Amino acid sequence: MIIFLLLNTTIAMSQKYETQEYKVVDQINDVEIRFYPSAPMIKVSSNQSRNNNFGKLFRYIAGNNKSDQKIAMTTPVYMSDNNKTMEFVLPKKFLSNELPIPEDGNVETYISKPASSGSSESTSSSLAFPPLNNFV
């Protein structure tokens, strides 16, 4: 029985998550400069702890939305505004499908816009400079 539980836990923990597509535009030592195209996103901003923000976003993908739709976890998770804002990337299938409406009024859904040279309509999360070893 214990072997079965360990095997099931190992299998569940080793599942692959869909990762937001990106293109490496430059590399400086151990840092990649990445371009992220449009992606379906959810975000929440709060003066409370980031754990509270994570909980709100997790409840949304666990089915706390008007469609009661469960949504797969993806990577990366974005943090900004001194960890007051947290964003989840949603699976790319939502680029062409409607995003489920959140039940929680603090959760916002949107499609991010990619950065383009000279554009003033780019989002701050379009270019990222994550260390190669510490990407969430």
Biotite code that builds the C-alpha atoms (Angstrom):
import biotite.structure as struc

atoms = struc.array([
    struc.Atom([0.000, 0.000, 0.000], chain_id="A", res_id=1, res_name="MET", atom_name="CA", element="C"),
    struc.Atom([2.793, 2.442, 0.894], chain_id="A", res_id=2, res_name="ILE", atom_name="CA", element="C"),
    struc.Atom([4.658, 1.681, -2.356], chain_id="A", res_id=3, res_name="ILE", atom_name="CA", element="C"),
    struc.Atom([1.471, 2.379, -4.332], chain_id="A", res_id=4, res_name="PHE", atom_name="CA", element="C"),
    struc.Atom([1.000, 5.756, -2.588], chain_id="A", res_id=5, res_name="LEU", atom_name="CA", element="C"),
    struc.Atom([4.636, 6.709, -3.143], chain_id="A", res_id=6, res_name="LEU", atom_name="CA", element="C"),
    struc.Atom([4.398, 5.737, -6.801], chain_id="A", res_id=7, res_name="LEU", atom_name="CA", element="C"),
    struc.Atom([1.204, 7.762, -7.276], chain_id="A", res_id=8, res_name="ASN", atom_name="CA", element="C"),
    struc.Atom([2.733, 10.771, -5.497], chain_id="A", res_id=9, res_name="THR", atom_name="CA", element="C"),
    struc.Atom([5.876, 10.579, -7.624], chain_id="A", res_id=10, res_name="THR", atom_name="CA", element="C"),
    struc.Atom([3.843, 10.373, -10.832], chain_id="A", res_id=11, res_name="ILE", atom_name="CA", element="C"),
    struc.Atom([1.616, 13.297, -9.808], chain_id="A", res_id=12, res_name="ALA", atom_name="CA", element="C"),
    struc.Atom([4.571, 15.486, -8.808], chain_id="A", res_id=13, res_name="MET", atom_name="CA", element="C"),
    struc.Atom([6.470, 14.790, -12.033], chain_id="A", res_id=14, res_name="SER", atom_name="CA", element="C"),
    struc.Atom([3.720, 15.998, -14.371], chain_id="A", res_id=15, res_name="GLN", atom_name="CA", element="C"),
    struc.Atom([4.860, 18.534, -16.941], chain_id="A", res_id=16, res_name="LYS", atom_name="CA", element="C"),
    struc.Atom([3.255, 21.959, -16.903], chain_id="A", res_id=17, res_name="TYR", atom_name="CA", element="C"),
    struc.Atom([2.568, 23.936, -20.062], chain_id="A", res_id=18, res_name="GLU", atom_name="CA", element="C"),
    struc.Atom([5.045, 26.825, -20.208], chain_id="A", res_id=19, res_name="THR", atom_name="CA", element="C"),
    struc.Atom([4.418, 30.172, -21.857], chain_id="A", res_id=20, res_name="GLN", atom_name="CA", element="C"),
    struc.Atom([6.161, 30.302, -25.216], chain_id="A", res_id=21, res_name="GLU", atom_name="CA", element="C"),
    struc.Atom([9.059, 32.699, -25.580], chain_id="A", res_id=22, res_name="TYR", atom_name="CA", element="C"),
    struc.Atom([11.975, 33.536, -27.831], chain_id="A", res_id=23, res_name="LYS", atom_name="CA", element="C"),
    struc.Atom([15.449, 34.185, -26.460], chain_id="A", res_id=24, res_name="VAL", atom_name="CA", element="C"),
    struc.Atom([16.551, 37.464, -28.029], chain_id="A", res_id=25, res_name="VAL", atom_name="CA", element="C"),
    struc.Atom([19.894, 37.721, -26.232], chain_id="A", res_id=26, res_name="ASP", atom_name="CA", element="C"),
    struc.Atom([21.919, 36.077, -23.506], chain_id="A", res_id=27, res_name="GLN", atom_name="CA", element="C"),
    struc.Atom([24.289, 37.859, -21.145], chain_id="A", res_id=28, res_name="ILE", atom_name="CA", element="C"),
    struc.Atom([26.259, 35.413, -18.999], chain_id="A", res_id=29, res_name="ASN", atom_name="CA", element="C"),
    struc.Atom([23.611, 33.383, -17.126], chain_id="A", res_id=30, res_name="ASP", atom_name="CA", element="C"),
    struc.Atom([20.730, 35.730, -17.958], chain_id="A", res_id=31, res_name="VAL", atom_name="CA", element="C"),
    struc.Atom([18.371, 35.292, -20.912], chain_id="A", res_id=32, res_name="GLU", atom_name="CA", element="C"),
    struc.Atom([16.524, 38.235, -22.408], chain_id="A", res_id=33, res_name="ILE", atom_name="CA", element="C"),
    struc.Atom([13.228, 36.803, -23.583], chain_id="A", res_id=34, res_name="ARG", atom_name="CA", element="C"),
    struc.Atom([10.391, 38.016, -25.778], chain_id="A", res_id=35, res_name="PHE", atom_name="CA", element="C"),
    struc.Atom([6.986, 36.724, -24.700], chain_id="A", res_id=36, res_name="TYR", atom_name="CA", element="C"),
    struc.Atom([4.153, 36.847, -27.267], chain_id="A", res_id=37, res_name="PRO", atom_name="CA", element="C"),
    struc.Atom([0.519, 37.434, -26.303], chain_id="A", res_id=38, res_name="SER", atom_name="CA", element="C"),
    struc.Atom([-0.796, 35.046, -23.683], chain_id="A", res_id=39, res_name="ALA", atom_name="CA", element="C"),
    struc.Atom([-4.030, 34.544, -21.748], chain_id="A", res_id=40, res_name="PRO", atom_name="CA", element="C"),
    struc.Atom([-3.462, 35.731, -18.173], chain_id="A", res_id=41, res_name="MET", atom_name="CA", element="C"),
    struc.Atom([-5.143, 36.127, -14.804], chain_id="A", res_id=42, res_name="ILE", atom_name="CA", element="C"),
    struc.Atom([-3.938, 38.502, -12.135], chain_id="A", res_id=43, res_name="LYS", atom_name="CA", element="C"),
    struc.Atom([-4.726, 39.827, -8.707], chain_id="A", res_id=44, res_name="VAL", atom_name="CA", element="C"),
    struc.Atom([-3.290, 42.792, -6.838], chain_id="A", res_id=45, res_name="SER", atom_name="CA", element="C"),
    struc.Atom([-3.545, 43.203, -3.105], chain_id="A", res_id=46, res_name="SER", atom_name="CA", element="C"),
    struc.Atom([-1.756, 44.779, -0.167], chain_id="A", res_id=47, res_name="ASN", atom_name="CA", element="C"),
    struc.Atom([-2.121, 41.429, 1.593], chain_id="A", res_id=48, res_name="GLN", atom_name="CA", element="C"),
    struc.Atom([0.459, 38.652, 1.418], chain_id="A", res_id=49, res_name="SER", atom_name="CA", element="C"),
    struc.Atom([1.373, 36.989, -1.844], chain_id="A", res_id=50, res_name="ARG", atom_name="CA", element="C"),
    struc.Atom([-0.010, 33.723, -0.392], chain_id="A", res_id=51, res_name="ASN", atom_name="CA", element="C"),
    struc.Atom([-3.452, 35.342, -0.379], chain_id="A", res_id=52, res_name="ASN", atom_name="CA", element="C"),
    struc.Atom([-2.966, 36.358, -4.017], chain_id="A", res_id=53, res_name="ASN", atom_name="CA", element="C"),
    struc.Atom([-1.851, 32.834, -4.925], chain_id="A", res_id=54, res_name="PHE", atom_name="CA", element="C"),
    struc.Atom([-4.945, 31.422, -3.226], chain_id="A", res_id=55, res_name="GLY", atom_name="CA", element="C"),
    struc.Atom([-7.291, 33.655, -5.219], chain_id="A", res_id=56, res_name="LYS", atom_name="CA", element="C"),
    struc.Atom([-5.629, 32.714, -8.523], chain_id="A", res_id=57, res_name="LEU", atom_name="CA", element="C"),
    struc.Atom([-5.500, 29.034, -7.614], chain_id="A", res_id=58, res_name="PHE", atom_name="CA", element="C"),
    struc.Atom([-9.211, 29.002, -6.719], chain_id="A", res_id=59, res_name="ARG", atom_name="CA", element="C"),
    struc.Atom([-9.955, 30.496, -10.172], chain_id="A", res_id=60, res_name="TYR", atom_name="CA", element="C"),
    struc.Atom([-8.101, 27.708, -12.009], chain_id="A", res_id=61, res_name="ILE", atom_name="CA", element="C"),
    struc.Atom([-9.603, 25.128, -9.611], chain_id="A", res_id=62, res_name="ALA", atom_name="CA", element="C"),
    struc.Atom([-13.078, 26.059, -10.894], chain_id="A", res_id=63, res_name="GLY", atom_name="CA", element="C"),
    struc.Atom([-14.081, 29.188, -8.964], chain_id="A", res_id=64, res_name="ASN", atom_name="CA", element="C"),
    struc.Atom([-15.231, 30.889, -12.163], chain_id="A", res_id=65, res_name="ASN", atom_name="CA", element="C"),
    struc.Atom([-18.631, 31.426, -13.795], chain_id="A", res_id=66, res_name="LYS", atom_name="CA", element="C"),
    struc.Atom([-18.093, 28.331, -15.993], chain_id="A", res_id=67, res_name="SER", atom_name="CA", element="C"),
    struc.Atom([-17.032, 26.094, -13.066], chain_id="A", res_id=68, res_name="ASP", atom_name="CA", element="C"),
    struc.Atom([-14.168, 25.163, -15.401], chain_id="A", res_id=69, res_name="GLN", atom_name="CA", element="C"),
    struc.Atom([-10.982, 23.639, -14.013], chain_id="A", res_id=70, res_name="LYS", atom_name="CA", element="C"),
    struc.Atom([-7.891, 24.989, -15.767], chain_id="A", res_id=71, res_name="ILE", atom_name="CA", element="C"),
    struc.Atom([-4.453, 23.385, -15.873], chain_id="A", res_id=72, res_name="ALA", atom_name="CA", element="C"),
    struc.Atom([-1.597, 24.998, -13.940], chain_id="A", res_id=73, res_name="MET", atom_name="CA", element="C"),
    struc.Atom([1.070, 26.548, -16.166], chain_id="A", res_id=74, res_name="THR", atom_name="CA", element="C"),
    struc.Atom([4.393, 28.342, -15.812], chain_id="A", res_id=75, res_name="THR", atom_name="CA", element="C"),
    struc.Atom([5.752, 30.904, -15.208], chain_id="A", res_id=76, res_name="PRO", atom_name="CA", element="C"),
    struc.Atom([4.099, 32.809, -12.366], chain_id="A", res_id=77, res_name="VAL", atom_name="CA", element="C"),
    struc.Atom([4.736, 36.560, -12.522], chain_id="A", res_id=78, res_name="TYR", atom_name="CA", element="C"),
    struc.Atom([5.247, 38.787, -9.483], chain_id="A", res_id=79, res_name="MET", atom_name="CA", element="C"),
    struc.Atom([5.408, 42.589, -9.657], chain_id="A", res_id=80, res_name="SER", atom_name="CA", element="C"),
    struc.Atom([4.764, 45.759, -7.657], chain_id="A", res_id=81, res_name="ASP", atom_name="CA", element="C"),
    struc.Atom([6.860, 44.601, -4.666], chain_id="A", res_id=82, res_name="ASN", atom_name="CA", element="C"),
    struc.Atom([5.069, 41.223, -4.677], chain_id="A", res_id=83, res_name="ASN", atom_name="CA", element="C"),
    struc.Atom([1.632, 42.881, -4.413], chain_id="A", res_id=84, res_name="LYS", atom_name="CA", element="C"),
    struc.Atom([0.596, 41.662, -7.877], chain_id="A", res_id=85, res_name="THR", atom_name="CA", element="C"),
    struc.Atom([0.665, 38.019, -8.941], chain_id="A", res_id=86, res_name="MET", atom_name="CA", element="C"),
    struc.Atom([-0.191, 36.726, -12.413], chain_id="A", res_id=87, res_name="GLU", atom_name="CA", element="C"),
    struc.Atom([-0.744, 33.227, -13.790], chain_id="A", res_id=88, res_name="PHE", atom_name="CA", element="C"),
    struc.Atom([-0.335, 32.394, -17.453], chain_id="A", res_id=89, res_name="VAL", atom_name="CA", element="C"),
    struc.Atom([-3.276, 30.306, -18.668], chain_id="A", res_id=90, res_name="LEU", atom_name="CA", element="C"),
    struc.Atom([-3.021, 27.512, -21.255], chain_id="A", res_id=91, res_name="PRO", atom_name="CA", element="C"),
    struc.Atom([-2.573, 28.854, -24.781], chain_id="A", res_id=92, res_name="LYS", atom_name="CA", element="C"),
    struc.Atom([-5.902, 27.323, -25.884], chain_id="A", res_id=93, res_name="LYS", atom_name="CA", element="C"),
    struc.Atom([-7.520, 30.357, -24.222], chain_id="A", res_id=94, res_name="PHE", atom_name="CA", element="C"),
    struc.Atom([-5.980, 32.673, -26.834], chain_id="A", res_id=95, res_name="LEU", atom_name="CA", element="C"),
    struc.Atom([-8.754, 31.576, -29.192], chain_id="A", res_id=96, res_name="SER", atom_name="CA", element="C"),
    struc.Atom([-11.363, 30.642, -26.570], chain_id="A", res_id=97, res_name="ASN", atom_name="CA", element="C"),
    struc.Atom([-13.211, 32.888, -24.151], chain_id="A", res_id=98, res_name="GLU", atom_name="CA", element="C"),
    struc.Atom([-11.636, 33.150, -20.721], chain_id="A", res_id=99, res_name="LEU", atom_name="CA", element="C"),
    struc.Atom([-13.977, 31.997, -17.940], chain_id="A", res_id=100, res_name="PRO", atom_name="CA", element="C"),
    struc.Atom([-15.283, 34.959, -15.927], chain_id="A", res_id=101, res_name="ILE", atom_name="CA", element="C"),
    struc.Atom([-13.906, 35.005, -12.370], chain_id="A", res_id=102, res_name="PRO", atom_name="CA", element="C"),
    struc.Atom([-16.291, 34.657, -9.412], chain_id="A", res_id=103, res_name="GLU", atom_name="CA", element="C"),
    struc.Atom([-13.884, 36.767, -7.312], chain_id="A", res_id=104, res_name="ASP", atom_name="CA", element="C"),
    struc.Atom([-14.091, 40.433, -8.315], chain_id="A", res_id=105, res_name="GLY", atom_name="CA", element="C"),
    struc.Atom([-10.405, 40.898, -7.436], chain_id="A", res_id=106, res_name="ASN", atom_name="CA", element="C"),
    struc.Atom([-9.274, 38.463, -10.137], chain_id="A", res_id=107, res_name="VAL", atom_name="CA", element="C"),
    struc.Atom([-8.789, 39.975, -13.599], chain_id="A", res_id=108, res_name="GLU", atom_name="CA", element="C"),
    struc.Atom([-8.546, 38.029, -16.862], chain_id="A", res_id=109, res_name="THR", atom_name="CA", element="C"),
    struc.Atom([-6.906, 39.450, -19.972], chain_id="A", res_id=110, res_name="TYR", atom_name="CA", element="C"),
    struc.Atom([-4.762, 38.692, -23.012], chain_id="A", res_id=111, res_name="ILE", atom_name="CA", element="C"),
    struc.Atom([-1.278, 40.190, -22.659], chain_id="A", res_id=112, res_name="SER", atom_name="CA", element="C"),
    struc.Atom([0.163, 42.235, -25.497], chain_id="A", res_id=113, res_name="LYS", atom_name="CA", element="C"),
    struc.Atom([3.681, 41.532, -26.778], chain_id="A", res_id=114, res_name="PRO", atom_name="CA", element="C"),
    struc.Atom([6.299, 44.276, -26.680], chain_id="A", res_id=115, res_name="ALA", atom_name="CA", element="C"),
    struc.Atom([7.361, 45.730, -30.003], chain_id="A", res_id=116, res_name="SER", atom_name="CA", element="C"),
    struc.Atom([10.136, 48.178, -30.763], chain_id="A", res_id=117, res_name="SER", atom_name="CA", element="C"),
    struc.Atom([8.915, 51.761, -30.383], chain_id="A", res_id=118, res_name="GLY", atom_name="CA", element="C"),
    struc.Atom([5.448, 50.783, -29.162], chain_id="A", res_id=119, res_name="SER", atom_name="CA", element="C"),
    struc.Atom([3.981, 52.551, -26.155], chain_id="A", res_id=120, res_name="SER", atom_name="CA", element="C"),
    struc.Atom([1.304, 49.858, -25.763], chain_id="A", res_id=121, res_name="GLU", atom_name="CA", element="C"),
    struc.Atom([3.545, 47.072, -24.527], chain_id="A", res_id=122, res_name="SER", atom_name="CA", element="C"),
    struc.Atom([3.161, 45.439, -21.152], chain_id="A", res_id=123, res_name="THR", atom_name="CA", element="C"),
    struc.Atom([5.877, 45.295, -18.557], chain_id="A", res_id=124, res_name="SER", atom_name="CA", element="C"),
    struc.Atom([5.854, 41.491, -18.560], chain_id="A", res_id=125, res_name="SER", atom_name="CA", element="C"),
    struc.Atom([6.667, 41.106, -22.263], chain_id="A", res_id=126, res_name="SER", atom_name="CA", element="C"),
    struc.Atom([10.414, 41.168, -21.723], chain_id="A", res_id=127, res_name="LEU", atom_name="CA", element="C"),
    struc.Atom([11.794, 39.237, -18.777], chain_id="A", res_id=128, res_name="ALA", atom_name="CA", element="C"),
    struc.Atom([15.265, 38.869, -17.387], chain_id="A", res_id=129, res_name="PHE", atom_name="CA", element="C"),
    struc.Atom([15.064, 35.749, -15.197], chain_id="A", res_id=130, res_name="PRO", atom_name="CA", element="C"),
    struc.Atom([18.177, 33.926, -13.966], chain_id="A", res_id=131, res_name="PRO", atom_name="CA", element="C"),
    struc.Atom([18.355, 30.594, -15.764], chain_id="A", res_id=132, res_name="LEU", atom_name="CA", element="C"),
    struc.Atom([18.469, 28.631, -12.511], chain_id="A", res_id=133, res_name="ASN", atom_name="CA", element="C"),
    struc.Atom([15.632, 30.410, -10.657], chain_id="A", res_id=134, res_name="ASN", atom_name="CA", element="C"),
    struc.Atom([12.715, 30.478, -13.085], chain_id="A", res_id=135, res_name="PHE", atom_name="CA", element="C"),
    struc.Atom([9.392, 29.665, -11.371], chain_id="A", res_id=136, res_name="VAL", atom_name="CA", element="C"),
])
